[in-house]
Amino acid sequence: MPTSRISESTRVLLQLLRQSRTLAGLTQVDMAGALSLKQSDVSKIERGVRKIDVMELRRWAVAVGVPFEEFARELDERWSQFERTHRYLAARRT
């Protein structure tokens, strides 16, 4: 799937994945090893070309040193902020 076709809400997830990995000081190669994937798969996940399932998402959180519940809570907060901003901007346009 080309990056231009990724929904804005999905971009929130992709940003969190990339940020969490880099903040943990992990390269894509490191992350691939932690997830038993190829580096190219990690790249595809971060670009939205390859989907990530919930078990991989949990392993991602563990690899970056964040409890899954906290990772999910952060994702939910970011999605909520995105939705609030989106609604606010939509209301301003009308």
PyMOL Python script that loads the backbone (N, CA, C, O; Angstrom):
from pymol import cmd

cmd.read_pdbstr("""\
ATOM      1  N   MET A   1       0.845  -1.174   0.000  1.00  0.00           N
ATOM      2  CA  MET A   1       0.000   0.000   0.000  1.00  0.00           C
ATOM      3  C   MET A   1       0.888   1.234   0.000  1.00  0.00           C
ATOM      4  O   MET A   1       1.725   1.373   0.891  1.00  0.00           O
ATOM      5  N   PRO A   2       0.737   2.137  -0.967  1.00  0.00           N
ATOM      6  CA  PRO A   2       1.539   3.349  -1.001  1.00  0.00           C
ATOM      7  C   PRO A   2       1.262   4.212   0.226  1.00  0.00           C
ATOM      8  O   PRO A   2       0.145   4.249   0.743  1.00  0.00           O
ATOM      9  N   THR A   3       2.296   4.897   0.675  1.00  0.00           N
ATOM     10  CA  THR A   3       2.176   5.732   1.869  1.00  0.00           C
ATOM     11  C   THR A   3       1.069   6.762   1.723  1.00  0.00           C
ATOM     12  O   THR A   3       0.397   7.073   2.706  1.00  0.00           O
ATOM     13  N   SER A   4       0.859   7.301   0.527  1.00  0.00           N
ATOM     14  CA  SER A   4      -0.154   8.330   0.333  1.00  0.00           C
ATOM     15  C   SER A   4      -1.566   7.820   0.594  1.00  0.00           C
ATOM     16  O   SER A   4      -2.477   8.624   0.789  1.00  0.00           O
ATOM     17  N   ARG A   5      -1.771   6.508   0.603  1.00  0.00           N
ATOM     18  CA  ARG A   5      -3.102   5.942   0.827  1.00  0.00           C
ATOM     19  C   ARG A   5      -3.350   5.579   2.283  1.00  0.00           C
ATOM     20  O   ARG A   5      -4.410   5.046   2.610  1.00  0.00           O
ATOM     21  N   ILE A   6      -2.401   5.857   3.156  1.00  0.00           N
ATOM     22  CA  ILE A   6      -2.554   5.537   4.564  1.00  0.00           C
ATOM     23  C   ILE A   6      -3.439   6.597   5.209  1.00  0.00           C
ATOM     24  O   ILE A   6      -3.248   7.794   4.993  1.00  0.00           O
ATOM     25  N   SER A   7      -4.403   6.149   5.997  1.00  0.00           N
ATOM     26  CA  SER A   7      -5.293   7.092   6.660  1.00  0.00           C
ATOM     27  C   SER A   7      -4.519   7.893   7.700  1.00  0.00           C
ATOM     28  O   SER A   7      -3.502   7.441   8.225  1.00  0.00           O
ATOM     29  N   GLU A   8      -5.011   9.066   7.978  1.00  0.00           N
ATOM     30  CA  GLU A   8      -4.356   9.917   8.979  1.00  0.00           C
ATOM     31  C   GLU A   8      -4.346   9.243  10.347  1.00  0.00           C
ATOM     32  O   GLU A   8      -3.374   9.376  11.091  1.00  0.00           O
ATOM     33  N   SER A   9      -5.408   8.525  10.687  1.00  0.00           N
ATOM     34  CA  SER A   9      -5.427   7.851  11.989  1.00  0.00           C
ATOM     35  C   SER A   9      -4.389   6.725  12.047  1.00  0.00           C
ATOM     36  O   SER A   9      -3.820   6.465  13.108  1.00  0.00           O
ATOM     37  N   THR A  10      -4.141   6.058  10.921  1.00  0.00           N
ATOM     38  CA  THR A  10      -3.105   5.033  10.885  1.00  0.00           C
ATOM     39  C   THR A  10      -1.727   5.659  11.029  1.00  0.00           C
ATOM     40  O   THR A  10      -0.823   5.054  11.607  1.00  0.00           O
ATOM     41  N   ARG A  11      -1.564   6.863  10.508  1.00  0.00           N
ATOM     42  CA  ARG A  11      -0.285   7.562  10.653  1.00  0.00           C
ATOM     43  C   ARG A  11       0.054   7.781  12.125  1.00  0.00           C
ATOM     44  O   ARG A  11       1.228   7.803  12.494  1.00  0.00           O
ATOM     45  N   VAL A  12      -0.955   7.941  12.957  1.00  0.00           N
ATOM     46  CA  VAL A  12      -0.734   8.090  14.397  1.00  0.00           C
ATOM     47  C   VAL A  12      -0.035   6.844  14.933  1.00  0.00           C
ATOM     48  O   VAL A  12       0.927   6.955  15.693  1.00  0.00           O
ATOM     49  N   LEU A  13      -0.503   5.674  14.548  1.00  0.00           N
ATOM     50  CA  LEU A  13       0.121   4.420  14.965  1.00  0.00           C
ATOM     51  C   LEU A  13       1.544   4.318  14.434  1.00  0.00           C
ATOM     52  O   LEU A  13       2.463   3.983  15.181  1.00  0.00           O
ATOM     53  N   LEU A  14       1.731   4.604  13.157  1.00  0.00           N
ATOM     54  CA  LEU A  14       3.055   4.488  12.549  1.00  0.00           C
ATOM     55  C   LEU A  14       4.058   5.419  13.227  1.00  0.00           C
ATOM     56  O   LEU A  14       5.213   5.050  13.440  1.00  0.00           O
ATOM     57  N   GLN A  15       3.616   6.608  13.557  1.00  0.00           N
ATOM     58  CA  GLN A  15       4.491   7.560  14.243  1.00  0.00           C
ATOM     59  C   GLN A  15       4.889   7.024  15.617  1.00  0.00           C
ATOM     60  O   GLN A  15       6.051   7.128  16.009  1.00  0.00           O
ATOM     61  N   LEU A  16       3.938   6.454  16.346  1.00  0.00           N
ATOM     62  CA  LEU A  16       4.236   5.896  17.661  1.00  0.00           C
ATOM     63  C   LEU A  16       5.213   4.731  17.549  1.00  0.00           C
ATOM     64  O   LEU A  16       6.135   4.618  18.357  1.00  0.00           O
ATOM     65  N   LEU A  17       5.025   3.872  16.565  1.00  0.00           N
ATOM     66  CA  LEU A  17       5.937   2.750  16.383  1.00  0.00           C
ATOM     67  C   LEU A  17       7.363   3.242  16.151  1.00  0.00           C
ATOM     68  O   LEU A  17       8.299   2.790  16.810  1.00  0.00           O
ATOM     69  N   ARG A  18       7.517   4.159  15.223  1.00  0.00           N
ATOM     70  CA  ARG A  18       8.850   4.664  14.892  1.00  0.00           C
ATOM     71  C   ARG A  18       9.469   5.412  16.071  1.00  0.00           C
ATOM     72  O   ARG A  18      10.638   5.207  16.400  1.00  0.00           O
ATOM     73  N   GLN A  19       8.683   6.279  16.702  1.00  0.00           N
ATOM     74  CA  GLN A  19       9.195   7.045  17.837  1.00  0.00           C
ATOM     75  C   GLN A  19       9.601   6.151  18.989  1.00  0.00           C
ATOM     76  O   GLN A  19      10.648   6.361  19.602  1.00  0.00           O
ATOM     77  N   SER A  20       8.793   5.168  19.284  1.00  0.00           N
ATOM     78  CA  SER A  20       9.114   4.292  20.415  1.00  0.00           C
ATOM     79  C   SER A  20      10.398   3.513  20.145  1.00  0.00           C
ATOM     80  O   SER A  20      11.206   3.306  21.051  1.00  0.00           O
ATOM     81  N   ARG A  21      10.581   3.089  18.915  1.00  0.00           N
ATOM     82  CA  ARG A  21      11.798   2.353  18.568  1.00  0.00           C
ATOM     83  C   ARG A  21      13.026   3.245  18.680  1.00  0.00           C
ATOM     84  O   ARG A  21      14.035   2.849  19.262  1.00  0.00           O
ATOM     85  N   THR A  22      12.941   4.433  18.131  1.00  0.00           N
ATOM     86  CA  THR A  22      14.114   5.309  18.155  1.00  0.00           C
ATOM     87  C   THR A  22      14.409   5.817  19.568  1.00  0.00           C
ATOM     88  O   THR A  22      15.572   5.943  19.948  1.00  0.00           O
ATOM     89  N   LEU A  23      13.369   6.106  20.344  1.00  0.00           N
ATOM     90  CA  LEU A  23      13.591   6.537  21.726  1.00  0.00           C
ATOM     91  C   LEU A  23      14.225   5.433  22.565  1.00  0.00           C
ATOM     92  O   LEU A  23      14.952   5.713  23.518  1.00  0.00           O
ATOM     93  N   ALA A  24      13.953   4.188  22.213  1.00  0.00           N
ATOM     94  CA  ALA A  24      14.561   3.060  22.918  1.00  0.00           C
ATOM     95  C   ALA A  24      15.992   2.822  22.446  1.00  0.00           C
ATOM     96  O   ALA A  24      16.695   1.968  22.985  1.00  0.00           O
ATOM     97  N   GLY A  25      16.419   3.579  21.440  1.00  0.00           N
ATOM     98  CA  GLY A  25      17.774   3.419  20.928  1.00  0.00           C
ATOM     99  C   GLY A  25      17.967   2.198  20.057  1.00  0.00           C
ATOM    100  O   GLY A  25      19.082   1.696  19.917  1.00  0.00           O
ATOM    101  N   LEU A  26      16.877   1.718  19.469  1.00  0.00           N
ATOM    102  CA  LEU A  26      16.932   0.517  18.637  1.00  0.00           C
ATOM    103  C   LEU A  26      16.933   0.880  17.163  1.00  0.00           C
ATOM    104  O   LEU A  26      16.207   1.773  16.728  1.00  0.00           O
ATOM    105  N   THR A  27      17.752   0.180  16.407  1.00  0.00           N
ATOM    106  CA  THR A  27      17.706   0.308  14.957  1.00  0.00           C
ATOM    107  C   THR A  27      16.614  -0.620  14.435  1.00  0.00           C
ATOM    108  O   THR A  27      16.061  -1.428  15.182  1.00  0.00           O
ATOM    109  N   GLN A  28      16.313  -0.495  13.154  1.00  0.00           N
ATOM    110  CA  GLN A  28      15.368  -1.430  12.558  1.00  0.00           C
ATOM    111  C   GLN A  28      15.909  -2.854  12.597  1.00  0.00           C
ATOM    112  O   GLN A  28      15.141  -3.807  12.720  1.00  0.00           O
ATOM    113  N   VAL A  29      17.203  -3.000  12.494  1.00  0.00           N
ATOM    114  CA  VAL A  29      17.819  -4.328  12.579  1.00  0.00           C
ATOM    115  C   VAL A  29      17.627  -4.905  13.975  1.00  0.00           C
ATOM    116  O   VAL A  29      17.297  -6.082  14.123  1.00  0.00           O
ATOM    117  N   ASP A  30      17.836  -4.069  15.014  1.00  0.00           N
ATOM    118  CA  ASP A  30      17.610  -4.511  16.392  1.00  0.00           C
ATOM    119  C   ASP A  30      16.162  -4.955  16.582  1.00  0.00           C
ATOM    120  O   ASP A  30      15.888  -6.011  17.154  1.00  0.00           O
ATOM    121  N   MET A  31      15.250  -4.133  16.094  1.00  0.00           N
ATOM    122  CA  MET A  31      13.824  -4.433  16.256  1.00  0.00           C
ATOM    123  C   MET A  31      13.463  -5.712  15.513  1.00  0.00           C
ATOM    124  O   MET A  31      12.692  -6.532  16.012  1.00  0.00           O
ATOM    125  N   ALA A  32      14.016  -5.877  14.336  1.00  0.00           N
ATOM    126  CA  ALA A  32      13.754  -7.087  13.563  1.00  0.00           C
ATOM    127  C   ALA A  32      14.177  -8.322  14.358  1.00  0.00           C
ATOM    128  O   ALA A  32      13.456  -9.318  14.395  1.00  0.00           O
ATOM    129  N   GLY A  33      15.340  -8.253  14.989  1.00  0.00           N
ATOM    130  CA  GLY A  33      15.802  -9.373  15.800  1.00  0.00           C
ATOM    131  C   GLY A  33      14.864  -9.661  16.957  1.00  0.00           C
ATOM    132  O   GLY A  33      14.580 -10.821  17.257  1.00  0.00           O
ATOM    133  N   ALA A  34      14.380  -8.610  17.609  1.00  0.00           N
ATOM    134  CA  ALA A  34      13.471  -8.774  18.745  1.00  0.00           C
ATOM    135  C   ALA A  34      12.137  -9.377  18.323  1.00  0.00           C
ATOM    136  O   ALA A  34      11.505 -10.095  19.097  1.00  0.00           O
ATOM    137  N   LEU A  35      11.711  -9.089  17.106  1.00  0.00           N
ATOM    138  CA  LEU A  35      10.417  -9.564  16.614  1.00  0.00           C
ATOM    139  C   LEU A  35      10.528 -10.818  15.751  1.00  0.00           C
ATOM    140  O   LEU A  35       9.517 -11.339  15.279  1.00  0.00           O
ATOM    141  N   SER A  36      11.737 -11.295  15.547  1.00  0.00           N
ATOM    142  CA  SER A  36      11.985 -12.440  14.647  1.00  0.00           C
ATOM    143  C   SER A  36      11.479 -12.149  13.235  1.00  0.00           C
ATOM    144  O   SER A  36      10.837 -12.983  12.597  1.00  0.00           O
ATOM    145  N   LEU A  37      11.789 -10.941  12.773  1.00  0.00           N
ATOM    146  CA  LEU A  37      11.428 -10.509  11.427  1.00  0.00           C
ATOM    147  C   LEU A  37      12.695 -10.087  10.694  1.00  0.00           C
ATOM    148  O   LEU A  37      13.785 -10.068  11.266  1.00  0.00           O
ATOM    149  N   LYS A  38      12.532  -9.749   9.418  1.00  0.00           N
ATOM    150  CA  LYS A  38      13.625  -9.148   8.651  1.00  0.00           C
ATOM    151  C   LYS A  38      13.573  -7.633   8.868  1.00  0.00           C
ATOM    152  O   LYS A  38      12.525  -7.073   9.189  1.00  0.00           O
ATOM    153  N   GLN A  39      14.713  -6.991   8.688  1.00  0.00           N
ATOM    154  CA  GLN A  39      14.746  -5.530   8.788  1.00  0.00           C
ATOM    155  C   GLN A  39      13.773  -4.905   7.799  1.00  0.00           C
ATOM    156  O   GLN A  39      13.131  -3.901   8.106  1.00  0.00           O
ATOM    157  N   SER A  40      13.663  -5.492   6.626  1.00  0.00           N
ATOM    158  CA  SER A  40      12.747  -4.938   5.616  1.00  0.00           C
ATOM    159  C   SER A  40      11.293  -5.008   6.091  1.00  0.00           C
ATOM    160  O   SER A  40      10.485  -4.152   5.729  1.00  0.00           O
ATOM    161  N   ASP A  41      10.954  -6.014   6.895  1.00  0.00           N
ATOM    162  CA  ASP A  41       9.593  -6.097   7.441  1.00  0.00           C
ATOM    163  C   ASP A  41       9.335  -4.967   8.431  1.00  0.00           C
ATOM    164  O   ASP A  41       8.251  -4.384   8.444  1.00  0.00           O
ATOM    165  N   VAL A  42      10.328  -4.659   9.257  1.00  0.00           N
ATOM    166  CA  VAL A  42      10.180  -3.544  10.208  1.00  0.00           C
ATOM    167  C   VAL A  42       9.998  -2.238   9.440  1.00  0.00           C
ATOM    168  O   VAL A  42       9.148  -1.418   9.789  1.00  0.00           O
ATOM    169  N   SER A  43      10.794  -2.051   8.400  1.00  0.00           N
ATOM    170  CA  SER A  43      10.656  -0.860   7.559  1.00  0.00           C
ATOM    171  C   SER A  43       9.259  -0.782   6.948  1.00  0.00           C
ATOM    172  O   SER A  43       8.641   0.282   6.938  1.00  0.00           O
ATOM    173  N   LYS A  44       8.768  -1.901   6.443  1.00  0.00           N
ATOM    174  CA  LYS A  44       7.435  -1.931   5.829  1.00  0.00           C
ATOM    175  C   LYS A  44       6.349  -1.624   6.862  1.00  0.00           C
ATOM    176  O   LYS A  44       5.378  -0.930   6.557  1.00  0.00           O
ATOM    177  N   ILE A  45       6.511  -2.140   8.078  1.00  0.00           N
ATOM    178  CA  ILE A  45       5.535  -1.847   9.139  1.00  0.00           C
ATOM    179  C   ILE A  45       5.534  -0.350   9.432  1.00  0.00           C
ATOM    180  O   ILE A  45       4.473   0.269   9.497  1.00  0.00           O
ATOM    181  N   GLU A  46       6.712   0.230   9.607  1.00  0.00           N
ATOM    182  CA  GLU A  46       6.808   1.648   9.953  1.00  0.00           C
ATOM    183  C   GLU A  46       6.318   2.564   8.836  1.00  0.00           C
ATOM    184  O   GLU A  46       5.921   3.699   9.100  1.00  0.00           O
ATOM    185  N   ARG A  47       6.340   2.091   7.597  1.00  0.00           N
ATOM    186  CA  ARG A  47       5.844   2.877   6.469  1.00  0.00           C
ATOM    187  C   ARG A  47       4.375   2.600   6.160  1.00  0.00           C
ATOM    188  O   ARG A  47       3.775   3.273   5.322  1.00  0.00           O
ATOM    189  N   GLY A  48       3.800   1.608   6.838  1.00  0.00           N
ATOM    190  CA  GLY A  48       2.403   1.279   6.603  1.00  0.00           C
ATOM    191  C   GLY A  48       2.179   0.379   5.415  1.00  0.00           C
ATOM    192  O   GLY A  48       1.044   0.201   4.974  1.00  0.00           O
ATOM    193  N   VAL A  49       3.248  -0.194   4.888  1.00  0.00           N
ATOM    194  CA  VAL A  49       3.139  -1.104   3.750  1.00  0.00           C
ATOM    195  C   VAL A  49       2.700  -2.478   4.223  1.00  0.00           C
ATOM    196  O   VAL A  49       1.956  -3.179   3.536  1.00  0.00           O
ATOM    197  N   ARG A  50       3.174  -2.858   5.415  1.00  0.00           N
ATOM    198  CA  ARG A  50       2.811  -4.149   6.012  1.00  0.00           C
ATOM    199  C   ARG A  50       2.092  -3.880   7.321  1.00  0.00           C
ATOM    200  O   ARG A  50       2.550  -3.090   8.147  1.00  0.00           O
ATOM    201  N   LYS A  51       0.963  -4.546   7.500  1.00  0.00           N
ATOM    202  CA  LYS A  51       0.205  -4.376   8.747  1.00  0.00           C
ATOM    203  C   LYS A  51       0.882  -5.127   9.878  1.00  0.00           C
ATOM    204  O   LYS A  51       1.620  -6.088   9.660  1.00  0.00           O
ATOM    205  N   ILE A  52       0.614  -4.667  11.091  1.00  0.00           N
ATOM    206  CA  ILE A  52       1.147  -5.310  12.279  1.00  0.00           C
ATOM    207  C   ILE A  52      -0.037  -5.874  13.064  1.00  0.00           C
ATOM    208  O   ILE A  52      -1.025  -5.177  13.296  1.00  0.00           O
ATOM    209  N   ASP A  53       0.068  -7.131  13.468  1.00  0.00           N
ATOM    210  CA  ASP A  53      -1.041  -7.702  14.235  1.00  0.00           C
ATOM    211  C   ASP A  53      -0.839  -7.394  15.722  1.00  0.00           C
ATOM    212  O   ASP A  53       0.211  -6.890  16.121  1.00  0.00           O
ATOM    213  N   VAL A  54      -1.826  -7.694  16.513  1.00  0.00           N
ATOM    214  CA  VAL A  54      -1.799  -7.302  17.917  1.00  0.00           C
ATOM    215  C   VAL A  54      -0.682  -8.011  18.688  1.00  0.00           C
ATOM    216  O   VAL A  54      -0.109  -7.426  19.608  1.00  0.00           O
ATOM    217  N   MET A  55      -0.368  -9.244  18.335  1.00  0.00           N
ATOM    218  CA  MET A  55       0.718  -9.944  19.027  1.00  0.00           C
ATOM    219  C   MET A  55       2.066  -9.317  18.680  1.00  0.00           C
ATOM    220  O   MET A  55       2.936  -9.202  19.544  1.00  0.00           O
ATOM    221  N   GLU A  56       2.245  -8.911  17.426  1.00  0.00           N
ATOM    222  CA  GLU A  56       3.474  -8.209  17.050  1.00  0.00           C
ATOM    223  C   GLU A  56       3.537  -6.853  17.747  1.00  0.00           C
ATOM    224  O   GLU A  56       4.605  -6.416  18.175  1.00  0.00           O
ATOM    225  N   LEU A  57       2.394  -6.197  17.858  1.00  0.00           N
ATOM    226  CA  LEU A  57       2.345  -4.909  18.543  1.00  0.00           C
ATOM    227  C   LEU A  57       2.765  -5.075  20.005  1.00  0.00           C
ATOM    228  O   LEU A  57       3.492  -4.244  20.549  1.00  0.00           O
ATOM    229  N   ARG A  58       2.305  -6.142  20.623  1.00  0.00           N
ATOM    230  CA  ARG A  58       2.688  -6.412  22.010  1.00  0.00           C
ATOM    231  C   ARG A  58       4.187  -6.669  22.109  1.00  0.00           C
ATOM    232  O   ARG A  58       4.851  -6.149  23.006  1.00  0.00           O
ATOM    233  N   ARG A  59       4.722  -7.471  21.188  1.00  0.00           N
ATOM    234  CA  ARG A  59       6.167  -7.749  21.199  1.00  0.00           C
ATOM    235  C   ARG A  59       6.967  -6.478  20.920  1.00  0.00           C
ATOM    236  O   ARG A  59       8.064  -6.303  21.451  1.00  0.00           O
ATOM    237  N   TRP A  60       6.420  -5.592  20.086  1.00  0.00           N
ATOM    238  CA  TRP A  60       7.068  -4.303  19.801  1.00  0.00           C
ATOM    239  C   TRP A  60       7.194  -3.505  21.099  1.00  0.00           C
ATOM    240  O   TRP A  60       8.260  -2.981  21.420  1.00  0.00           O
ATOM    241  N   ALA A  61       6.094  -3.424  21.834  1.00  0.00           N
ATOM    242  CA  ALA A  61       6.101  -2.683  23.099  1.00  0.00           C
ATOM    243  C   ALA A  61       7.136  -3.263  24.061  1.00  0.00           C
ATOM    244  O   ALA A  61       7.894  -2.517  24.681  1.00  0.00           O
ATOM    245  N   VAL A  62       7.168  -4.571  24.187  1.00  0.00           N
ATOM    246  CA  VAL A  62       8.136  -5.230  25.065  1.00  0.00           C
ATOM    247  C   VAL A  62       9.562  -4.912  24.612  1.00  0.00           C
ATOM    248  O   VAL A  62      10.432  -4.642  25.440  1.00  0.00           O
ATOM    249  N   ALA A  63       9.800  -4.943  23.310  1.00  0.00           N
ATOM    250  CA  ALA A  63      11.139  -4.692  22.770  1.00  0.00           C
ATOM    251  C   ALA A  63      11.623  -3.276  23.071  1.00  0.00           C
ATOM    252  O   ALA A  63      12.819  -3.053  23.258  1.00  0.00           O
ATOM    253  N   VAL A  64      10.696  -2.321  23.117  1.00  0.00           N
ATOM    254  CA  VAL A  64      11.095  -0.939  23.410  1.00  0.00           C
ATOM    255  C   VAL A  64      11.054  -0.644  24.900  1.00  0.00           C
ATOM    256  O   VAL A  64      11.322   0.479  25.328  1.00  0.00           O
ATOM    257  N   GLY A  65      10.715  -1.662  25.692  1.00  0.00           N
ATOM    258  CA  GLY A  65      10.753  -1.515  27.149  1.00  0.00           C
ATOM    259  C   GLY A  65       9.552  -0.836  27.758  1.00  0.00           C
ATOM    260  O   GLY A  65       9.647  -0.225  28.822  1.00  0.00           O
ATOM    261  N   VAL A  66       8.415  -0.942  27.082  1.00  0.00           N
ATOM    262  CA  VAL A  66       7.184  -0.313  27.572  1.00  0.00           C
ATOM    263  C   VAL A  66       6.138  -1.399  27.795  1.00  0.00           C
ATOM    264  O   VAL A  66       5.886  -2.199  26.894  1.00  0.00           O
ATOM    265  N   PRO A  67       5.524  -1.445  28.979  1.00  0.00           N
ATOM    266  CA  PRO A  67       4.442  -2.424  29.174  1.00  0.00           C
ATOM    267  C   PRO A  67       3.357  -2.216  28.105  1.00  0.00           C
ATOM    268  O   PRO A  67       3.026  -1.084  27.753  1.00  0.00           O
ATOM    269  N   PHE A  68       2.819  -3.317  27.603  1.00  0.00           N
ATOM    270  CA  PHE A  68       1.829  -3.235  26.525  1.00  0.00           C
ATOM    271  C   PHE A  68       0.652  -2.336  26.897  1.00  0.00           C
ATOM    272  O   PHE A  68       0.163  -1.576  26.061  1.00  0.00           O
ATOM    273  N   GLU A  69       0.200  -2.420  28.134  1.00  0.00           N
ATOM    274  CA  GLU A  69      -0.934  -1.595  28.565  1.00  0.00           C
ATOM    275  C   GLU A  69      -0.607  -0.103  28.425  1.00  0.00           C
ATOM    276  O   GLU A  69      -1.445   0.689  27.994  1.00  0.00           O
ATOM    277  N   GLU A  70       0.607   0.258  28.792  1.00  0.00           N
ATOM    278  CA  GLU A  70       1.030   1.666  28.680  1.00  0.00           C
ATOM    279  C   GLU A  70       1.157   2.072  27.213  1.00  0.00           C
ATOM    280  O   GLU A  70       0.781   3.181  26.832  1.00  0.00           O
ATOM    281  N   PHE A  71       1.684   1.173  26.402  1.00  0.00           N
ATOM    282  CA  PHE A  71       1.815   1.437  24.972  1.00  0.00           C
ATOM    283  C   PHE A  71       0.434   1.653  24.350  1.00  0.00           C
ATOM    284  O   PHE A  71       0.226   2.596  23.586  1.00  0.00           O
ATOM    285  N   ALA A  72      -0.507   0.768  24.689  1.00  0.00           N
ATOM    286  CA  ALA A  72      -1.872   0.878  24.162  1.00  0.00           C
ATOM    287  C   ALA A  72      -2.542   2.152  24.649  1.00  0.00           C
ATOM    288  O   ALA A  72      -3.270   2.799  23.895  1.00  0.00           O
ATOM    289  N   ARG A  73      -2.301   2.519  25.906  1.00  0.00           N
ATOM    290  CA  ARG A  73      -2.876   3.745  26.455  1.00  0.00           C
ATOM    291  C   ARG A  73      -2.332   4.973  25.711  1.00  0.00           C
ATOM    292  O   ARG A  73      -3.085   5.896  25.398  1.00  0.00           O
ATOM    293  N   GLU A  74      -1.024   4.980  25.432  1.00  0.00           N
ATOM    294  CA  GLU A  74      -0.419   6.082  24.681  1.00  0.00           C
ATOM    295  C   GLU A  74      -1.015   6.170  23.285  1.00  0.00           C
ATOM    296  O   GLU A  74      -1.319   7.260  22.801  1.00  0.00           O
ATOM    297  N   LEU A  75      -1.181   5.032  22.645  1.00  0.00           N
ATOM    298  CA  LEU A  75      -1.791   5.017  21.317  1.00  0.00           C
ATOM    299  C   LEU A  75      -3.213   5.561  21.373  1.00  0.00           C
ATOM    300  O   LEU A  75      -3.609   6.360  20.524  1.00  0.00           O
ATOM    301  N   ASP A  76      -3.975   5.134  22.362  1.00  0.00           N
ATOM    302  CA  ASP A  76      -5.347   5.608  22.516  1.00  0.00           C
ATOM    303  C   ASP A  76      -5.391   7.113  22.754  1.00  0.00           C
ATOM    304  O   ASP A  76      -6.238   7.805  22.190  1.00  0.00           O
ATOM    305  N   GLU A  77      -4.494   7.618  23.577  1.00  0.00           N
ATOM    306  CA  GLU A  77      -4.445   9.063  23.833  1.00  0.00           C
ATOM    307  C   GLU A  77      -4.112   9.839  22.567  1.00  0.00           C
ATOM    308  O   GLU A  77      -4.704  10.884  22.296  1.00  0.00           O
ATOM    309  N   ARG A  78      -3.159   9.321  21.793  1.00  0.00           N
ATOM    310  CA  ARG A  78      -2.798   9.995  20.540  1.00  0.00           C
ATOM    311  C   ARG A  78      -3.949   9.965  19.542  1.00  0.00           C
ATOM    312  O   ARG A  78      -4.209  10.958  18.862  1.00  0.00           O
ATOM    313  N   TRP A  79      -4.645   8.820  19.450  1.00  0.00           N
ATOM    314  CA  TRP A  79      -5.796   8.741  18.555  1.00  0.00           C
ATOM    315  C   TRP A  79      -6.895   9.711  19.002  1.00  0.00           C
ATOM    316  O   TRP A  79      -7.510  10.383  18.175  1.00  0.00           O
ATOM    317  N   SER A  80      -7.132   9.777  20.293  1.00  0.00           N
ATOM    318  CA  SER A  80      -8.156  10.687  20.814  1.00  0.00           C
ATOM    319  C   SER A  80      -7.809  12.125  20.493  1.00  0.00           C
ATOM    320  O   SER A  80      -8.674  12.899  20.082  1.00  0.00           O
ATOM    321  N   GLN A  81      -6.541  12.491  20.680  1.00  0.00           N
ATOM    322  CA  GLN A  81      -6.097  13.854  20.353  1.00  0.00           C
ATOM    323  C   GLN A  81      -6.277  14.130  18.864  1.00  0.00           C
ATOM    324  O   GLN A  81      -6.733  15.206  18.477  1.00  0.00           O
ATOM    325  N   PHE A  82      -5.920  13.162  18.036  1.00  0.00           N
ATOM    326  CA  PHE A  82      -6.099  13.309  16.596  1.00  0.00           C
ATOM    327  C   PHE A  82      -7.572  13.536  16.258  1.00  0.00           C
ATOM    328  O   PHE A  82      -7.904  14.426  15.476  1.00  0.00           O
ATOM    329  N   GLU A  83      -8.454  12.724  16.854  1.00  0.00           N
ATOM    330  CA  GLU A  83      -9.890  12.848  16.575  1.00  0.00           C
ATOM    331  C   GLU A  83     -10.432  14.199  17.032  1.00  0.00           C
ATOM    332  O   GLU A  83     -11.228  14.818  16.326  1.00  0.00           O
ATOM    333  N   ARG A  84     -10.007  14.660  18.212  1.00  0.00           N
ATOM    334  CA  ARG A  84     -10.460  15.969  18.691  1.00  0.00           C
ATOM    335  C   ARG A  84     -10.011  17.073  17.744  1.00  0.00           C
ATOM    336  O   ARG A  84     -10.788  17.967  17.411  1.00  0.00           O
ATOM    337  N   THR A  85      -8.774  17.010  17.317  1.00  0.00           N
ATOM    338  CA  THR A  85      -8.245  18.015  16.394  1.00  0.00           C
ATOM    339  C   THR A  85      -8.981  17.955  15.066  1.00  0.00           C
ATOM    340  O   THR A  85      -9.339  18.987  14.499  1.00  0.00           O
ATOM    341  N   HIS A  86      -9.203  16.746  14.575  1.00  0.00           N
ATOM    342  CA  HIS A  86      -9.899  16.567  13.299  1.00  0.00           C
ATOM    343  C   HIS A  86     -11.323  17.143  13.377  1.00  0.00           C
ATOM    344  O   HIS A  86     -11.763  17.846  12.467  1.00  0.00           O
ATOM    345  N   ARG A  87     -12.035  16.840  14.469  1.00  0.00           N
ATOM    346  CA  ARG A  87     -13.400  17.377  14.630  1.00  0.00           C
ATOM    347  C   ARG A  87     -13.382  18.899  14.728  1.00  0.00           C
ATOM    348  O   ARG A  87     -14.234  19.570  14.145  1.00  0.00           O
ATOM    349  N   TYR A  88     -12.426  19.438  15.453  1.00  0.00           N
ATOM    350  CA  TYR A  88     -12.318  20.891  15.623  1.00  0.00           C
ATOM    351  C   TYR A  88     -12.084  21.556  14.258  1.00  0.00           C
ATOM    352  O   TYR A  88     -12.743  22.540  13.922  1.00  0.00           O
ATOM    353  N   LEU A  89     -11.156  21.020  13.487  1.00  0.00           N
ATOM    354  CA  LEU A  89     -10.867  21.614  12.181  1.00  0.00           C
ATOM    355  C   LEU A  89     -12.046  21.459  11.233  1.00  0.00           C
ATOM    356  O   LEU A  89     -12.325  22.364  10.446  1.00  0.00           O
ATOM    357  N   ALA A  90     -12.734  20.342  11.292  1.00  0.00           N
ATOM    358  CA  ALA A  90     -13.903  20.126  10.440  1.00  0.00           C
ATOM    359  C   ALA A  90     -15.008  21.121  10.785  1.00  0.00           C
ATOM    360  O   ALA A  90     -15.688  21.641   9.900  1.00  0.00           O
ATOM    361  N   ALA A  91     -15.177  21.377  12.072  1.00  0.00           N
ATOM    362  CA  ALA A  91     -16.215  22.320  12.513  1.00  0.00           C
ATOM    363  C   ALA A  91     -15.883  23.737  12.074  1.00  0.00           C
ATOM    364  O   ALA A  91     -16.782  24.513  11.751  1.00  0.00           O
ATOM    365  N   ARG A  92     -14.627  24.074  12.060  1.00  0.00           N
ATOM    366  CA  ARG A  92     -14.207  25.421  11.633  1.00  0.00           C
ATOM    367  C   ARG A  92     -14.430  25.653  10.148  1.00  0.00           C
ATOM    368  O   ARG A  92     -14.619  26.789   9.714  1.00  0.00           O
ATOM    369  N   ARG A  93     -14.408  24.570   9.362  1.00  0.00           N
ATOM    370  CA  ARG A  93     -14.602  24.677   7.928  1.00  0.00           C
ATOM    371  C   ARG A  93     -16.061  24.918   7.553  1.00  0.00           C
ATOM    372  O   ARG A  93     -16.357  25.394   6.458  1.00  0.00           O
ATOM    373  N   THR A  94     -16.966  24.587   8.464  1.00  0.00           N
ATOM    374  CA  THR A  94     -18.397  24.730   8.120  1.00  0.00           C
ATOM    375  C   THR A  94     -18.952  26.047   8.567  1.00  0.00           C
ATOM    376  O   THR A  94     -20.133  26.323   8.355  1.00  0.00           O
TER     377      THR A  94
END
""", "prot")
cmd.dss("prot")
cmd.show_as("cartoon", "prot")
cmd.util.cbc("prot")
cmd.orient("prot")
